[in-house]
Amino acid sequence: MKAVKLRPFVPSGKDYALAQRFFEELGFDKIYSDDGLSVFRIGEQEFFLQNFHDQSFQDNYMLELAVEDLDGWWSRLQAVLAANRYPAKAKEPTVYPWGKREIHLIDPSGVCWHLSEAAEAFR
């Protein structure tokens, strides 16, 4: 049996175009887009953004993203959210007792993201 690496998908919520702009403004590269499906990449991590809305699903969906510079992401995220163009919320970096740092973000569609420092940051 061979393992298959699947890309996570993010439902766009009610406004697909708004969700696309949000991720682009955060610094994700849109590498594909066609008829309600976009693929975004940051570094080697990719996800599908789909034109899909189911609030009960979005309220219970979580994605993790490992980033090299968590403080840089926090600064960028604060700047994007300060402009009040997106219905999104974020909680400043939390440091856990075991040393892991995370930012919790609720994106415009209601999906929860956990942005944490990449493993290299702990070396």
mmCIF file of the C-alpha atoms, coordinates in Angstrom:
data_MODEL
# 
_entry.id   MODEL 
# 
loop_
_atom_site.group_PDB 
_atom_site.id 
_atom_site.type_symbol 
_atom_site.label_atom_id 
_atom_site.label_alt_id 
_atom_site.label_comp_id 
_atom_site.label_asym_id 
_atom_site.label_entity_id 
_atom_site.label_seq_id 
_atom_site.pdbx_PDB_ins_code 
_atom_site.Cartn_x 
_atom_site.Cartn_y 
_atom_site.Cartn_z 
_atom_site.occupancy 
_atom_site.B_iso_or_equiv 
_atom_site.pdbx_formal_charge 
_atom_site.auth_seq_id 
_atom_site.auth_comp_id 
_atom_site.auth_asym_id 
_atom_site.auth_atom_id 
_atom_site.pdbx_PDB_model_num 
ATOM 1   C CA . MET A 1 1   ? 0.000   0.000  0.000   1.00 0.00 ? 1   MET A CA 1 
ATOM 2   C CA . LYS A 1 2   ? 1.283   3.451  -0.875  1.00 0.00 ? 2   LYS A CA 1 
ATOM 3   C CA . ALA A 1 3   ? 0.445   6.606  1.068   1.00 0.00 ? 3   ALA A CA 1 
ATOM 4   C CA . VAL A 1 4   ? -1.038  9.465  -0.921  1.00 0.00 ? 4   VAL A CA 1 
ATOM 5   C CA . LYS A 1 5   ? -0.461  13.038 0.137   1.00 0.00 ? 5   LYS A CA 1 
ATOM 6   C CA . LEU A 1 6   ? -3.737  14.943 -0.141  1.00 0.00 ? 6   LEU A CA 1 
ATOM 7   C CA . ARG A 1 7   ? -4.014  18.702 -0.230  1.00 0.00 ? 7   ARG A CA 1 
ATOM 8   C CA . PRO A 1 8   ? -6.449  20.148 2.281   1.00 0.00 ? 8   PRO A CA 1 
ATOM 9   C CA . PHE A 1 9   ? -9.378  22.127 0.947   1.00 0.00 ? 9   PHE A CA 1 
ATOM 10  C CA . VAL A 1 10  ? -10.916 25.266 2.330   1.00 0.00 ? 10  VAL A CA 1 
ATOM 11  C CA . PRO A 1 11  ? -14.596 26.018 1.688   1.00 0.00 ? 11  PRO A CA 1 
ATOM 12  C CA . SER A 1 12  ? -14.912 29.628 0.551   1.00 0.00 ? 12  SER A CA 1 
ATOM 13  C CA . GLY A 1 13  ? -18.104 30.375 2.401   1.00 0.00 ? 13  GLY A CA 1 
ATOM 14  C CA . LYS A 1 14  ? -20.634 32.728 0.849   1.00 0.00 ? 14  LYS A CA 1 
ATOM 15  C CA . ASP A 1 15  ? -18.090 34.882 -1.031  1.00 0.00 ? 15  ASP A CA 1 
ATOM 16  C CA . TYR A 1 16  ? -15.531 32.977 -3.100  1.00 0.00 ? 16  TYR A CA 1 
ATOM 17  C CA . ALA A 1 17  ? -13.957 36.141 -4.586  1.00 0.00 ? 17  ALA A CA 1 
ATOM 18  C CA . LEU A 1 18  ? -13.518 37.665 -1.103  1.00 0.00 ? 18  LEU A CA 1 
ATOM 19  C CA . ALA A 1 19  ? -11.830 34.487 0.155   1.00 0.00 ? 19  ALA A CA 1 
ATOM 20  C CA . GLN A 1 20  ? -9.452  34.524 -2.823  1.00 0.00 ? 20  GLN A CA 1 
ATOM 21  C CA . ARG A 1 21  ? -8.475  38.161 -2.186  1.00 0.00 ? 21  ARG A CA 1 
ATOM 22  C CA . PHE A 1 22  ? -7.920  37.439 1.513   1.00 0.00 ? 22  PHE A CA 1 
ATOM 23  C CA . PHE A 1 23  ? -5.435  34.629 0.856   1.00 0.00 ? 23  PHE A CA 1 
ATOM 24  C CA . GLU A 1 24  ? -3.667  36.597 -1.876  1.00 0.00 ? 24  GLU A CA 1 
ATOM 25  C CA . GLU A 1 25  ? -3.311  39.605 0.416   1.00 0.00 ? 25  GLU A CA 1 
ATOM 26  C CA . LEU A 1 26  ? -1.825  37.348 3.107   1.00 0.00 ? 26  LEU A CA 1 
ATOM 27  C CA . GLY A 1 27  ? 0.900   36.346 0.657   1.00 0.00 ? 27  GLY A CA 1 
ATOM 28  C CA . PHE A 1 28  ? -0.307  33.033 -0.746  1.00 0.00 ? 28  PHE A CA 1 
ATOM 29  C CA . ASP A 1 29  ? 0.426   32.469 -4.439  1.00 0.00 ? 29  ASP A CA 1 
ATOM 30  C CA . LYS A 1 30  ? -2.601  31.499 -6.506  1.00 0.00 ? 30  LYS A CA 1 
ATOM 31  C CA . ILE A 1 31  ? -1.171  28.850 -8.830  1.00 0.00 ? 31  ILE A CA 1 
ATOM 32  C CA . TYR A 1 32  ? -4.442  27.704 -10.409 1.00 0.00 ? 32  TYR A CA 1 
ATOM 33  C CA . SER A 1 33  ? -7.971  29.021 -10.693 1.00 0.00 ? 33  SER A CA 1 
ATOM 34  C CA . ASP A 1 34  ? -10.924 27.792 -12.733 1.00 0.00 ? 34  ASP A CA 1 
ATOM 35  C CA . ASP A 1 35  ? -14.676 27.676 -12.174 1.00 0.00 ? 35  ASP A CA 1 
ATOM 36  C CA . GLY A 1 36  ? -14.934 27.709 -8.383  1.00 0.00 ? 36  GLY A CA 1 
ATOM 37  C CA . LEU A 1 37  ? -11.635 26.021 -7.573  1.00 0.00 ? 37  LEU A CA 1 
ATOM 38  C CA . SER A 1 38  ? -8.306  27.697 -6.822  1.00 0.00 ? 38  SER A CA 1 
ATOM 39  C CA . VAL A 1 39  ? -5.027  26.271 -5.618  1.00 0.00 ? 39  VAL A CA 1 
ATOM 40  C CA . PHE A 1 40  ? -2.932  28.410 -3.277  1.00 0.00 ? 40  PHE A CA 1 
ATOM 41  C CA . ARG A 1 41  ? 0.667   27.807 -2.279  1.00 0.00 ? 41  ARG A CA 1 
ATOM 42  C CA . ILE A 1 42  ? 3.009   29.208 0.304   1.00 0.00 ? 42  ILE A CA 1 
ATOM 43  C CA . GLY A 1 43  ? 6.426   27.622 0.307   1.00 0.00 ? 43  GLY A CA 1 
ATOM 44  C CA . GLU A 1 44  ? 5.841   23.922 -0.265  1.00 0.00 ? 44  GLU A CA 1 
ATOM 45  C CA . GLN A 1 45  ? 2.373   23.886 1.309   1.00 0.00 ? 45  GLN A CA 1 
ATOM 46  C CA . GLU A 1 46  ? -0.721  23.988 -0.886  1.00 0.00 ? 46  GLU A CA 1 
ATOM 47  C CA . PHE A 1 47  ? -4.467  23.954 -0.387  1.00 0.00 ? 47  PHE A CA 1 
ATOM 48  C CA . PHE A 1 48  ? -7.574  23.999 -2.548  1.00 0.00 ? 48  PHE A CA 1 
ATOM 49  C CA . LEU A 1 49  ? -10.061 26.834 -2.129  1.00 0.00 ? 49  LEU A CA 1 
ATOM 50  C CA . GLN A 1 50  ? -13.479 25.704 -3.292  1.00 0.00 ? 50  GLN A CA 1 
ATOM 51  C CA . ASN A 1 51  ? -16.581 27.725 -3.973  1.00 0.00 ? 51  ASN A CA 1 
ATOM 52  C CA . PHE A 1 52  ? -18.540 25.869 -1.309  1.00 0.00 ? 52  PHE A CA 1 
ATOM 53  C CA . HIS A 1 53  ? -20.666 26.969 1.624   1.00 0.00 ? 53  HIS A CA 1 
ATOM 54  C CA . ASP A 1 54  ? -21.925 24.824 4.485   1.00 0.00 ? 54  ASP A CA 1 
ATOM 55  C CA . GLN A 1 55  ? -21.735 26.723 7.770   1.00 0.00 ? 55  GLN A CA 1 
ATOM 56  C CA . SER A 1 56  ? -21.901 23.637 9.971   1.00 0.00 ? 56  SER A CA 1 
ATOM 57  C CA . PHE A 1 57  ? -18.932 22.191 8.087   1.00 0.00 ? 57  PHE A CA 1 
ATOM 58  C CA . GLN A 1 58  ? -16.946 25.430 8.223   1.00 0.00 ? 58  GLN A CA 1 
ATOM 59  C CA . ASP A 1 59  ? -17.559 25.864 11.942  1.00 0.00 ? 59  ASP A CA 1 
ATOM 60  C CA . ASN A 1 60  ? -16.030 22.437 12.581  1.00 0.00 ? 60  ASN A CA 1 
ATOM 61  C CA . TYR A 1 61  ? -13.118 22.495 10.131  1.00 0.00 ? 61  TYR A CA 1 
ATOM 62  C CA . MET A 1 62  ? -9.523  23.290 11.111  1.00 0.00 ? 62  MET A CA 1 
ATOM 63  C CA . LEU A 1 63  ? -6.317  23.566 9.104   1.00 0.00 ? 63  LEU A CA 1 
ATOM 64  C CA . GLU A 1 64  ? -2.709  23.785 10.232  1.00 0.00 ? 64  GLU A CA 1 
ATOM 65  C CA . LEU A 1 65  ? -0.010  25.792 8.514   1.00 0.00 ? 65  LEU A CA 1 
ATOM 66  C CA . ALA A 1 66  ? 3.659   25.724 9.542   1.00 0.00 ? 66  ALA A CA 1 
ATOM 67  C CA . VAL A 1 67  ? 5.489   28.986 8.838   1.00 0.00 ? 67  VAL A CA 1 
ATOM 68  C CA . GLU A 1 68  ? 9.132   29.987 9.220   1.00 0.00 ? 68  GLU A CA 1 
ATOM 69  C CA . ASP A 1 69  ? 8.502   33.448 10.664  1.00 0.00 ? 69  ASP A CA 1 
ATOM 70  C CA . LEU A 1 70  ? 5.488   33.465 12.972  1.00 0.00 ? 70  LEU A CA 1 
ATOM 71  C CA . ASP A 1 71  ? 6.094   37.056 14.089  1.00 0.00 ? 71  ASP A CA 1 
ATOM 72  C CA . GLY A 1 72  ? 6.268   38.190 10.459  1.00 0.00 ? 72  GLY A CA 1 
ATOM 73  C CA . TRP A 1 73  ? 2.972   36.406 9.762   1.00 0.00 ? 73  TRP A CA 1 
ATOM 74  C CA . TRP A 1 74  ? 1.398   38.058 12.782  1.00 0.00 ? 74  TRP A CA 1 
ATOM 75  C CA . SER A 1 75  ? 2.471   41.491 11.527  1.00 0.00 ? 75  SER A CA 1 
ATOM 76  C CA . ARG A 1 76  ? 1.105   40.807 8.028   1.00 0.00 ? 76  ARG A CA 1 
ATOM 77  C CA . LEU A 1 77  ? -2.124  39.390 9.432   1.00 0.00 ? 77  LEU A CA 1 
ATOM 78  C CA . GLN A 1 78  ? -2.635  42.414 11.690  1.00 0.00 ? 78  GLN A CA 1 
ATOM 79  C CA . ALA A 1 79  ? -2.136  44.771 8.719   1.00 0.00 ? 79  ALA A CA 1 
ATOM 80  C CA . VAL A 1 80  ? -4.618  42.851 6.558   1.00 0.00 ? 80  VAL A CA 1 
ATOM 81  C CA . LEU A 1 81  ? -7.226  42.686 9.335   1.00 0.00 ? 81  LEU A CA 1 
ATOM 82  C CA . ALA A 1 82  ? -6.741  46.329 10.352  1.00 0.00 ? 82  ALA A CA 1 
ATOM 83  C CA . ALA A 1 83  ? -8.077  47.431 6.962   1.00 0.00 ? 83  ALA A CA 1 
ATOM 84  C CA . ASN A 1 84  ? -11.470 45.864 7.903   1.00 0.00 ? 84  ASN A CA 1 
ATOM 85  C CA . ARG A 1 85  ? -12.067 44.463 4.418   1.00 0.00 ? 85  ARG A CA 1 
ATOM 86  C CA . TYR A 1 86  ? -12.574 40.900 5.629   1.00 0.00 ? 86  TYR A CA 1 
ATOM 87  C CA . PRO A 1 87  ? -14.836 39.269 8.227   1.00 0.00 ? 87  PRO A CA 1 
ATOM 88  C CA . ALA A 1 88  ? -11.937 37.482 9.900   1.00 0.00 ? 88  ALA A CA 1 
ATOM 89  C CA . LYS A 1 89  ? -10.501 37.303 13.422  1.00 0.00 ? 89  LYS A CA 1 
ATOM 90  C CA . ALA A 1 90  ? -7.112  36.369 14.812  1.00 0.00 ? 90  ALA A CA 1 
ATOM 91  C CA . LYS A 1 91  ? -5.645  35.774 18.245  1.00 0.00 ? 91  LYS A CA 1 
ATOM 92  C CA . GLU A 1 92  ? -2.092  36.922 18.863  1.00 0.00 ? 92  GLU A CA 1 
ATOM 93  C CA . PRO A 1 93  ? 0.647   34.295 19.110  1.00 0.00 ? 93  PRO A CA 1 
ATOM 94  C CA . THR A 1 94  ? 0.121   31.975 22.048  1.00 0.00 ? 94  THR A CA 1 
ATOM 95  C CA . VAL A 1 95  ? 3.084   30.274 23.696  1.00 0.00 ? 95  VAL A CA 1 
ATOM 96  C CA . TYR A 1 96  ? 2.276   26.850 25.107  1.00 0.00 ? 96  TYR A CA 1 
ATOM 97  C CA . PRO A 1 97  ? 4.129   25.397 28.141  1.00 0.00 ? 97  PRO A CA 1 
ATOM 98  C CA . TRP A 1 98  ? 5.936   22.900 25.890  1.00 0.00 ? 98  TRP A CA 1 
ATOM 99  C CA . GLY A 1 99  ? 7.335   25.735 23.751  1.00 0.00 ? 99  GLY A CA 1 
ATOM 100 C CA . LYS A 1 100 ? 5.072   25.653 20.699  1.00 0.00 ? 100 LYS A CA 1 
ATOM 101 C CA . ARG A 1 101 ? 3.810   29.017 19.448  1.00 0.00 ? 101 ARG A CA 1 
ATOM 102 C CA . GLU A 1 102 ? 0.600   29.373 17.424  1.00 0.00 ? 102 GLU A CA 1 
ATOM 103 C CA . ILE A 1 103 ? -1.644  32.007 15.930  1.00 0.00 ? 103 ILE A CA 1 
ATOM 104 C CA . HIS A 1 104 ? -5.330  31.133 15.706  1.00 0.00 ? 104 HIS A CA 1 
ATOM 105 C CA . LEU A 1 105 ? -7.132  32.652 12.736  1.00 0.00 ? 105 LEU A CA 1 
ATOM 106 C CA . ILE A 1 106 ? -10.771 32.438 11.696  1.00 0.00 ? 106 ILE A CA 1 
ATOM 107 C CA . ASP A 1 107 ? -10.734 33.206 7.973   1.00 0.00 ? 107 ASP A CA 1 
ATOM 108 C CA . PRO A 1 108 ? -13.566 35.000 6.099   1.00 0.00 ? 108 PRO A CA 1 
ATOM 109 C CA . SER A 1 109 ? -15.417 31.718 5.507   1.00 0.00 ? 109 SER A CA 1 
ATOM 110 C CA . GLY A 1 110 ? -15.317 30.732 9.189   1.00 0.00 ? 110 GLY A CA 1 
ATOM 111 C CA . VAL A 1 111 ? -12.568 28.100 8.899   1.00 0.00 ? 111 VAL A CA 1 
ATOM 112 C CA . CYS A 1 112 ? -10.142 27.954 11.844  1.00 0.00 ? 112 CYS A CA 1 
ATOM 113 C CA . TRP A 1 113 ? -6.419  28.010 11.041  1.00 0.00 ? 113 TRP A CA 1 
ATOM 114 C CA . HIS A 1 114 ? -3.590  27.178 13.433  1.00 0.00 ? 114 HIS A CA 1 
ATOM 115 C CA . LEU A 1 115 ? -0.414  28.845 12.211  1.00 0.00 ? 115 LEU A CA 1 
ATOM 116 C CA . SER A 1 116 ? 2.622   27.514 14.018  1.00 0.00 ? 116 SER A CA 1 
ATOM 117 C CA . GLU A 1 117 ? 6.358   27.849 13.727  1.00 0.00 ? 117 GLU A CA 1 
ATOM 118 C CA . ALA A 1 118 ? 7.938   25.352 11.360  1.00 0.00 ? 118 ALA A CA 1 
ATOM 119 C CA . ALA A 1 119 ? 9.942   22.536 12.926  1.00 0.00 ? 119 ALA A CA 1 
ATOM 120 C CA . GLU A 1 120 ? 13.198  24.244 11.930  1.00 0.00 ? 120 GLU A CA 1 
ATOM 121 C CA . ALA A 1 121 ? 12.360  27.067 14.322  1.00 0.00 ? 121 ALA A CA 1 
ATOM 122 C CA . PHE A 1 122 ? 12.692  24.649 17.258  1.00 0.00 ? 122 PHE A CA 1 
ATOM 123 C CA . ARG A 1 123 ? 16.236  23.527 16.406  1.00 0.00 ? 123 ARG A CA 1 
# 
